[in-house]
Amino acid sequence: MTESKLTYTQAVTELEAIVKEIENEDVEVDHLLEKVKRASVLIKYCKDKLRNTEGEVKKVLSSIEKDNREEQE
């Protein structure tokens, strides 16, 4: 799945599966680096998604507060 079509939930689910495989030692040593690299990409994606969402939420809340102040004036 490409990152452009990846959702936050899908990324977290995939990341959890990778962590579980590594913790349970289900991943072969030959594939460990590949899994760790993918986990790194997923972590970055999730962090970016959370950061962007936080910024958008702050903008919306700020707009609501501004509207409320204007109504009170």
C-alpha positions as CSV (number, residue, x, y, z in Angstrom):
1,M,0.0,0.0,0.0
2,T,1.4,3.4,-0.9
3,E,1.7,6.1,1.7
4,S,-0.7,8.4,-0.2
5,K,-3.5,6.0,0.3
6,L,-2.5,4.8,3.8
7,T,-4.7,5.9,6.7
8,Y,-3.5,6.5,10.2
9,T,-5.4,3.5,11.5
10,Q,-3.9,1.3,8.8
11,A,-0.4,2.5,9.6
12,V,-0.9,1.9,13.4
13,T,-2.3,-1.6,12.7
14,E,0.6,-2.5,10.5
15,L,3.1,-1.1,13.0
16,E,1.5,-3.1,15.8
17,A,1.8,-6.2,13.7
18,I,5.5,-5.6,13.0
19,V,6.2,-5.0,16.7
20,K,4.3,-8.2,17.6
21,E,6.3,-10.2,15.1
22,I,9.6,-8.8,16.4
23,E,8.6,-9.3,20.1
24,N,7.5,-12.9,19.4
25,E,10.7,-13.5,17.4
26,D,8.5,-14.5,14.4
27,V,10.5,-12.5,12.0
28,E,13.5,-14.1,10.3
29,V,16.8,-12.4,10.8
30,D,17.0,-11.9,7.0
31,H,13.9,-9.9,7.1
32,L,14.4,-8.0,10.4
33,L,16.1,-5.0,8.8
34,E,13.3,-4.7,6.3
35,K,10.7,-4.8,9.1
36,V,12.6,-2.2,11.1
37,K,12.9,0.1,8.1
38,R,9.1,-0.2,7.4
39,A,8.4,0.4,11.1
40,S,10.5,3.6,10.9
41,V,8.5,4.8,7.8
42,L,5.2,4.1,9.6
43,I,6.3,5.9,12.8
44,K,7.3,9.0,10.8
45,Y,4.0,8.8,8.9
46,C,2.0,8.6,12.1
47,K,3.9,11.4,13.8
48,D,3.4,13.7,10.7
49,K,-0.3,12.8,10.5
50,L,-0.8,13.6,14.3
51,R,1.2,16.8,14.0
52,N,-0.8,18.0,11.0
53,T,-4.1,17.0,12.6
54,E,-3.2,18.9,15.8
55,G,-2.4,22.0,13.7
56,E,-5.8,21.8,11.9
57,V,-7.7,21.2,15.1
58,K,-6.0,24.3,16.7
59,K,-7.0,26.4,13.6
60,V,-10.6,25.3,13.9
61,L,-10.7,25.9,17.7
62,S,-9.1,29.3,17.2
63,S,-11.6,30.2,14.5
64,I,-14.5,29.2,16.9
65,E,-13.0,31.3,19.7
66,K,-12.7,34.3,17.3
67,D,-16.3,33.9,16.2
68,N,-17.4,33.7,19.8
69,R,-15.5,36.9,20.7
70,E,-17.0,38.7,17.7
71,E,-20.5,37.6,18.7
72,Q,-20.0,38.9,22.3
73,E,-18.9,42.4,21.1
